[in-house]
Each structure stands twice: as C-alpha cells, then as structure tokens.
C-alpha cells in the first residue's frame, strides 16, 4: 500500500495547545515530526483490514497556511 501523509500543522498545533492547557509547565507536550511520522505508519499498519500489506511512504506534506474568515465562508 502506498501512503501520502497530509498534515495541517496549524490545526495540529491548535489541538496540541488545547491539550496543553491541562498540563503544568514542565509537563506540556511538543510536536516532534521525527516521532509523528513513524507513529502514523504504525497506526496505519495496525488497521485490521490491511492484511499486513507492506506500507510504502511516498511523501509527507506539511501545510502551514493560515485560515481567514473569508476563506472559511467560501
């Protein structure tokens, strides 16, 4: 199975900030893409219906744009 990962970093960081509101200063979590990609591949492999197919990561894209109200309304 060929896989391409699309990551909206603005959305990801927003979610991470939301989660970090629960933690004290020394316990906050930070995003590490070197751990994130292998974690996603492991999750994909764990899906039962894939029947242990070989996973081939083709590309990983990171989108870092900002959303504005005009774009959201369109």
N, C-alpha and C positions, 0 to 999 in steps of 0.2 A: 504494500500500500504506500502510495506517495502522499506526503503531507506537506502543506504550506501553512505556516502559522501567521496570523494577522493579529497584532496586538495594539490596542488603543491605549497608549501609555497615560494619557490624560485621565481617562476613565479608570484605569488600573490604579494610578496614584491617588485618585479621589477616593476610591474604595479603601485603599490602604490607610489613608488619613482618617477615614471614618472608623476603621477598626482600631487605629492607634489611640483614639480618644479614650478607650477603655484602659490603656496601659499607662504605667508610670514612666517617667523619663528614661530610665535605664532599660526598660522592657520593650520599648517601641520597636516595631518591625520595619525593615527597609527592604526594598526590592533589589534583588541580585539576579540579573538575567542569566548569569552562568549557572545558577541553580534552577531558574524558572523553566528554561527550555527542556533540560533532562526530566524535570518533574512532569511537564506536559506530555512528553513522549511516553513516560512510564504510565501515566493515566490513560493515554490512548491505547497502549498495549494491554491494559487491564480490562478493556471492554470485551465482554464475552463473545459477541458475535463476530469478532475479527478472526477467530480461529487461529490465533498465533501467527498471523501473517507477518512477514518482515516489514518493518517500518523504515521508509526512506524519507528523511527530511530533505525537502527540495530547497526551501527558502524560509526565512523568517523576516517578516516586515514589522516595523515599528512606526506607528503613526503618531506624530507629536503636535498636530494642529490644535487650534482652539476653536471651541464652538461659540457662535454668536447667535443671538435670538433670531435674527433674520434667517440664518441657515436652518435653524431648528423648525421655524414656522413654515418654511418651504417644504 
